Amino acid sequence: MAHSKQSAKRIRTNERARVANKATRSAMKSAVKNVTAAKTPEEHAARLADAMKKVDKSAKRHVIHKNTAARIKSRMAKALAKAK
């Protein structure tokens, strides 16, 4: 329970940020899963660009750490190379 107007506002803003971050994170995870679920290397490459963009945006918005983004992107690129 908030004890001041300021803390009540922080609760509201934190909730809005939490919902937005959850949506961003969910979209990013779905894109990454779509890359790994691709059947052909061509399909894999096409989905990779979208997933990379979503991972970069998540890192830029501080939803995930930049090193986490780099690790995810590296693993996806490695999987593409293995698929080819």
PyMOL CGO cylinders between C-alpha atoms (Angstrom):
from pymol import cmd
from pymol.cgo import CYLINDER

trace = [
    CYLINDER, 0.00, 0.00, 0.00, 1.38, 3.39, -0.98, 0.3, 1, 1, 1, 1, 1, 1,
    CYLINDER, 1.38, 3.39, -0.98, 1.98, 5.93, 1.76, 0.3, 1, 1, 1, 1, 1, 1,
    CYLINDER, 1.98, 5.93, 1.76, 2.34, 8.97, -0.46, 0.3, 1, 1, 1, 1, 1, 1,
    CYLINDER, 2.34, 8.97, -0.46, 1.14, 10.32, -3.79, 0.3, 1, 1, 1, 1, 1, 1,
    CYLINDER, 1.14, 10.32, -3.79, 4.64, 9.85, -5.18, 0.3, 1, 1, 1, 1, 1, 1,
    CYLINDER, 4.64, 9.85, -5.18, 4.82, 6.18, -4.22, 0.3, 1, 1, 1, 1, 1, 1,
    CYLINDER, 4.82, 6.18, -4.22, 1.31, 5.59, -5.61, 0.3, 1, 1, 1, 1, 1, 1,
    CYLINDER, 1.31, 5.59, -5.61, 2.43, 7.05, -8.94, 0.3, 1, 1, 1, 1, 1, 1,
    CYLINDER, 2.43, 7.05, -8.94, 5.56, 4.86, -8.95, 0.3, 1, 1, 1, 1, 1, 1,
    CYLINDER, 5.56, 4.86, -8.95, 3.35, 1.81, -8.43, 0.3, 1, 1, 1, 1, 1, 1,
    CYLINDER, 3.35, 1.81, -8.43, 1.23, 2.82, -11.43, 0.3, 1, 1, 1, 1, 1, 1,
    CYLINDER, 1.23, 2.82, -11.43, 4.21, 3.56, -13.70, 0.3, 1, 1, 1, 1, 1, 1,
    CYLINDER, 4.21, 3.56, -13.70, 6.01, 0.37, -12.66, 0.3, 1, 1, 1, 1, 1, 1,
    CYLINDER, 6.01, 0.37, -12.66, 2.92, -1.68, -13.53, 0.3, 1, 1, 1, 1, 1, 1,
    CYLINDER, 2.92, -1.68, -13.53, 2.67, -0.07, -16.98, 0.3, 1, 1, 1, 1, 1, 1,
    CYLINDER, 2.67, -0.07, -16.98, 6.37, -0.76, -17.59, 0.3, 1, 1, 1, 1, 1, 1,
    CYLINDER, 6.37, -0.76, -17.59, 6.01, -4.36, -16.38, 0.3, 1, 1, 1, 1, 1, 1,
    CYLINDER, 6.01, -4.36, -16.38, 3.18, -5.06, -18.81, 0.3, 1, 1, 1, 1, 1, 1,
    CYLINDER, 3.18, -5.06, -18.81, 5.05, -3.44, -21.72, 0.3, 1, 1, 1, 1, 1, 1,
    CYLINDER, 5.05, -3.44, -21.72, 8.26, -5.35, -20.88, 0.3, 1, 1, 1, 1, 1, 1,
    CYLINDER, 8.26, -5.35, -20.88, 6.34, -8.62, -20.64, 0.3, 1, 1, 1, 1, 1, 1,
    CYLINDER, 6.34, -8.62, -20.64, 4.85, -8.08, -24.11, 0.3, 1, 1, 1, 1, 1, 1,
    CYLINDER, 4.85, -8.08, -24.11, 8.25, -7.23, -25.59, 0.3, 1, 1, 1, 1, 1, 1,
    CYLINDER, 8.25, -7.23, -25.59, 9.91, -10.23, -23.94, 0.3, 1, 1, 1, 1, 1, 1,
    CYLINDER, 9.91, -10.23, -23.94, 7.13, -12.57, -25.07, 0.3, 1, 1, 1, 1, 1, 1,
    CYLINDER, 7.13, -12.57, -25.07, 7.34, -11.37, -28.69, 0.3, 1, 1, 1, 1, 1, 1,
    CYLINDER, 7.34, -11.37, -28.69, 11.11, -11.77, -28.62, 0.3, 1, 1, 1, 1, 1, 1,
    CYLINDER, 11.11, -11.77, -28.62, 10.93, -15.32, -27.23, 0.3, 1, 1, 1, 1, 1, 1,
    CYLINDER, 10.93, -15.32, -27.23, 8.32, -16.31, -29.82, 0.3, 1, 1, 1, 1, 1, 1,
    CYLINDER, 8.32, -16.31, -29.82, 10.53, -14.99, -32.63, 0.3, 1, 1, 1, 1, 1, 1,
    CYLINDER, 10.53, -14.99, -32.63, 13.51, -16.95, -31.30, 0.3, 1, 1, 1, 1, 1, 1,
    CYLINDER, 13.51, -16.95, -31.30, 11.42, -20.13, -31.06, 0.3, 1, 1, 1, 1, 1, 1,
    CYLINDER, 11.42, -20.13, -31.06, 10.24, -19.62, -34.65, 0.3, 1, 1, 1, 1, 1, 1,
    CYLINDER, 10.24, -19.62, -34.65, 13.86, -19.54, -35.79, 0.3, 1, 1, 1, 1, 1, 1,
    CYLINDER, 13.86, -19.54, -35.79, 14.67, -22.83, -34.11, 0.3, 1, 1, 1, 1, 1, 1,
    CYLINDER, 14.67, -22.83, -34.11, 11.45, -24.42, -35.44, 0.3, 1, 1, 1, 1, 1, 1,
    CYLINDER, 11.45, -24.42, -35.44, 12.30, -23.61, -39.08, 0.3, 1, 1, 1, 1, 1, 1,
    CYLINDER, 12.30, -23.61, -39.08, 12.53, -26.66, -41.33, 0.3, 1, 1, 1, 1, 1, 1,
    CYLINDER, 12.53, -26.66, -41.33, 14.76, -25.41, -44.15, 0.3, 1, 1, 1, 1, 1, 1,
    CYLINDER, 14.76, -25.41, -44.15, 17.91, -23.26, -44.01, 0.3, 1, 1, 1, 1, 1, 1,
    CYLINDER, 17.91, -23.26, -44.01, 16.20, -20.65, -46.22, 0.3, 1, 1, 1, 1, 1, 1,
    CYLINDER, 16.20, -20.65, -46.22, 13.24, -20.41, -43.86, 0.3, 1, 1, 1, 1, 1, 1,
    CYLINDER, 13.24, -20.41, -43.86, 15.67, -20.30, -40.94, 0.3, 1, 1, 1, 1, 1, 1,
    CYLINDER, 15.67, -20.30, -40.94, 17.55, -17.35, -42.47, 0.3, 1, 1, 1, 1, 1, 1,
    CYLINDER, 17.55, -17.35, -42.47, 14.35, -15.46, -43.21, 0.3, 1, 1, 1, 1, 1, 1,
    CYLINDER, 14.35, -15.46, -43.21, 13.10, -15.80, -39.65, 0.3, 1, 1, 1, 1, 1, 1,
    CYLINDER, 13.10, -15.80, -39.65, 16.53, -15.00, -38.22, 0.3, 1, 1, 1, 1, 1, 1,
    CYLINDER, 16.53, -15.00, -38.22, 16.44, -11.35, -39.35, 0.3, 1, 1, 1, 1, 1, 1,
    CYLINDER, 16.44, -11.35, -39.35, 13.13, -10.71, -37.57, 0.3, 1, 1, 1, 1, 1, 1,
    CYLINDER, 13.13, -10.71, -37.57, 14.32, -12.45, -34.41, 0.3, 1, 1, 1, 1, 1, 1,
    CYLINDER, 14.32, -12.45, -34.41, 17.62, -10.53, -34.37, 0.3, 1, 1, 1, 1, 1, 1,
    CYLINDER, 17.62, -10.53, -34.37, 15.70, -7.25, -34.67, 0.3, 1, 1, 1, 1, 1, 1,
    CYLINDER, 15.70, -7.25, -34.67, 13.41, -8.16, -31.77, 0.3, 1, 1, 1, 1, 1, 1,
    CYLINDER, 13.41, -8.16, -31.77, 16.34, -9.21, -29.59, 0.3, 1, 1, 1, 1, 1, 1,
    CYLINDER, 16.34, -9.21, -29.59, 18.17, -5.94, -30.36, 0.3, 1, 1, 1, 1, 1, 1,
    CYLINDER, 18.17, -5.94, -30.36, 15.07, -3.87, -29.57, 0.3, 1, 1, 1, 1, 1, 1,
    CYLINDER, 15.07, -3.87, -29.57, 14.60, -5.70, -26.27, 0.3, 1, 1, 1, 1, 1, 1,
    CYLINDER, 14.60, -5.70, -26.27, 18.19, -4.93, -25.30, 0.3, 1, 1, 1, 1, 1, 1,
    CYLINDER, 18.19, -4.93, -25.30, 17.86, -1.31, -26.42, 0.3, 1, 1, 1, 1, 1, 1,
    CYLINDER, 17.86, -1.31, -26.42, 14.77, -0.87, -24.23, 0.3, 1, 1, 1, 1, 1, 1,
    CYLINDER, 14.77, -0.87, -24.23, 16.56, -2.54, -21.27, 0.3, 1, 1, 1, 1, 1, 1,
    CYLINDER, 16.56, -2.54, -21.27, 14.11, -5.43, -21.16, 0.3, 1, 1, 1, 1, 1, 1,
    CYLINDER, 14.11, -5.43, -21.16, 17.09, -7.79, -21.35, 0.3, 1, 1, 1, 1, 1, 1,
    CYLINDER, 17.09, -7.79, -21.35, 20.79, -7.13, -20.77, 0.3, 1, 1, 1, 1, 1, 1,
    CYLINDER, 20.79, -7.13, -20.77, 22.96, -6.39, -23.80, 0.3, 1, 1, 1, 1, 1, 1,
    CYLINDER, 22.96, -6.39, -23.80, 25.17, -9.42, -23.12, 0.3, 1, 1, 1, 1, 1, 1,
    CYLINDER, 25.17, -9.42, -23.12, 22.09, -11.63, -22.95, 0.3, 1, 1, 1, 1, 1, 1,
    CYLINDER, 22.09, -11.63, -22.95, 21.04, -10.26, -26.35, 0.3, 1, 1, 1, 1, 1, 1,
    CYLINDER, 21.04, -10.26, -26.35, 24.49, -10.98, -27.76, 0.3, 1, 1, 1, 1, 1, 1,
    CYLINDER, 24.49, -10.98, -27.76, 24.37, -14.54, -26.41, 0.3, 1, 1, 1, 1, 1, 1,
    CYLINDER, 24.37, -14.54, -26.41, 20.92, -15.21, -27.90, 0.3, 1, 1, 1, 1, 1, 1,
    CYLINDER, 20.92, -15.21, -27.90, 21.95, -13.78, -31.29, 0.3, 1, 1, 1, 1, 1, 1,
    CYLINDER, 21.95, -13.78, -31.29, 25.15, -15.82, -31.27, 0.3, 1, 1, 1, 1, 1, 1,
    CYLINDER, 25.15, -15.82, -31.27, 23.27, -19.05, -30.56, 0.3, 1, 1, 1, 1, 1, 1,
    CYLINDER, 23.27, -19.05, -30.56, 20.77, -18.35, -33.36, 0.3, 1, 1, 1, 1, 1, 1,
    CYLINDER, 20.77, -18.35, -33.36, 23.57, -17.62, -35.83, 0.3, 1, 1, 1, 1, 1, 1,
    CYLINDER, 23.57, -17.62, -35.83, 25.38, -20.76, -34.75, 0.3, 1, 1, 1, 1, 1, 1,
    CYLINDER, 25.38, -20.76, -34.75, 22.20, -22.81, -35.30, 0.3, 1, 1, 1, 1, 1, 1,
    CYLINDER, 22.20, -22.81, -35.30, 21.80, -21.33, -38.79, 0.3, 1, 1, 1, 1, 1, 1,
    CYLINDER, 21.80, -21.33, -38.79, 25.39, -22.24, -39.67, 0.3, 1, 1, 1, 1, 1, 1,
    CYLINDER, 25.39, -22.24, -39.67, 24.79, -25.78, -38.42, 0.3, 1, 1, 1, 1, 1, 1,
    CYLINDER, 24.79, -25.78, -38.42, 21.57, -26.04, -40.46, 0.3, 1, 1, 1, 1, 1, 1,
    CYLINDER, 21.57, -26.04, -40.46, 23.42, -25.08, -43.63, 0.3, 1, 1, 1, 1, 1, 1,
]
cmd.load_cgo(trace, "trace")
